[in-house]
Amino acid sequence: MTLRQALIRAVADAEGTDPSELEIALEDHVSMAAIQRLDEHKSESWTLRFELPNHTVEISGDGTILVDEARTRACP
């Protein structure tokens, strides 16, 4: 699972829906290309935090995703 897929799944879980039915367009709130570039970065010493309608999301270089402070782990 890519970081992008893990992010979509984490937000969908927070919404209580299937990722294919997610009504939030993440691209309207954060650059998915930037997230991909961060994921490809050799260092794990980064954190990205952004707001979605009704949710706060934090992604760390070690693959941790927090949605409203609920932890999800992205698979490498």
ABEGO torsion letter per residue (X at the ends): XBAAAAAAAAAAAAAGBBAAABABBAAAABBAAAAAAAAABABABBBBBBBBBGBBBBBBAAGBBBBGGBBBBBBX
